[in-house]
Amino acid sequence: CGGGTTDLCSYRFRIQDRRAAYKIYMETAYENGDTDFGGNNLTYRIMQILKIALVRAKGNQNVSGVKEILEYMDTDIYRFMILME
């Protein structure tokens, strides 16, 4: 259960054949600390893109396009906002 955010995780795994059964070893690769991978930053970016698409669909072409926003996806918006304060 999350707090309303989109949470993702990535696993590394390997499978060992033990003849009678397989043994699967799993290790999480990203779950916390990579804000571009999931959580609040992903939710923020999805909403940002949806809002821009809706405004442009209503006929206002003076806002940035989705392609322009995608160019800045590697910027961590939360760290950027803290630096601006």
Secondary structure, DSSP 8 states (H G I E B T S, - for coil): --SSSB---EEEEEEEE-SSSEEEEEEEEESSS-TTTSBHHHHHHHHHHHHHHHHHHTT-TTS--HHHHHTTTTS-HHHHHHHH-
